[in-house]
Each structure stands twice: as structure tokens, then as C-alpha cells.
Amino acid sequence: MGHGTFSSAAYTTLSNERSYATKSAREIFGQELHEEMNPLGVEIRESRDSEEHPNSIAIQVWLDVTGSMHRIPENLVKESLPHLMLDIMDAGVDDPQLFFGAIGDHTCDRSPLQVGQFESDTELIVKWLTNSHLEGGGGGNDGESYLLA
């Protein structure tokens, strides 16, 4: 947790090796709640300073995984993640630690809340993003379960 760094070059290599550009969201993302993203039993997620990252800044990115927003996580993994990280670093955040969480609809989804870990390393950031279950539900109740986060 929190070790390593993000690199656009490492992301491009990883993305090419995993053929993200030619895969569907269904092939990239989890099709059920990933055990490590299950919030049951999780008491805390932490971002900590280290010798490698003495000025850590915790940044949470919450994905709406209902049907209306399903393209956003796919766009992140295929195109936007390097831009997001570079924008964060260009804004003066030297040691960003990114966390991906997911929010669905607690009235009808099977996994309405998912929580990753704070990470700095390219591969680990992608791991938590792609471990997200894009359930695509939503109950038509005019809102998602942001109150759970």
C-alpha cells in the first residue's frame, strides 16, 4: 500500500499487455463484488507518509457503477487515468495516493458499496480500478447510495 509511483509509460505498457483498448468493460472489470473490495469488516483505509512518499495526499475517486454512468470507469481504464494522474501531479501534488471506490444503489444492487486501497504504484492503482464491479443496476429511485460512502 502506498509504495511505488505512477508513470504514464508504465501505464501504457500495462494497458497494451492487457489489451484494454480492444476489450469490453465486461472483459476488463469484475463481474461480481471482488473479495478485496467488500466493505464488510473494513474498519479503515489509510494513506500514510513513507520515506518514498513523505508528503502523501490521499485522493478518493468514487465511481458511480449504476447503468447511467457505466462508461466513465471504462473510459478511465482505456484513456483517462494517465491524464487524471498527470493533472493531479501538475497541480502540485507530489505524492498522490489514489483510492478507487464504487457506489451503486443500496435498494436493489448486490454490491452497492465497494472500497479499494490508497495506492501510488501504477499497477496497484489499475488493480483497484479494474476490481470494481460495474453492476449497472440502479433502482430508478432518483439517486444512488452516496450516503454509504
Stockholm file with secondary structure:
# STOCKHOLM 1.0

chainA/1-149         MGHGTFSSAAYTTLSNERSYATKSAREIFGQELHEEMNPLGVEIRESRDSEEHPNSIAIQVWLDVTGSMHRIPENLVKESLPHLMLDIMDAGVDDPQLFFGAIGDHTCDRSPLQVGQFESDTELIVKWLTNSHLEGGGGGNDGESYLLA
#=GR chainA/1-149 SS CCCSCCCHHHHHHHHHHTTGGGSCHHHHSBSSCCGGGCCTTCCCCCCCCCSSCTTEEEEEEEEECSGGGTHHHHHIIIIIHHHHHHHHHHTTCSEEEEEEEEECCTTTCSCCEEECCCBCSHHHHHHHHHTCBCCCCCCSSSCCCGGGC
#=GC SS_cons         CCCSCCCHHHHHHHHHHTTGGGSCHHHHSBSSCCGGGCCTTCCCCCCCCCSSCTTEEEEEEEEECSGGGTHHHHHIIIIIHHHHHHHHHHTTCSEEEEEEEEECCTTTCSCCEEECCCBCSHHHHHHHHHTCBCCCCCCSSSCCCGGGC
//
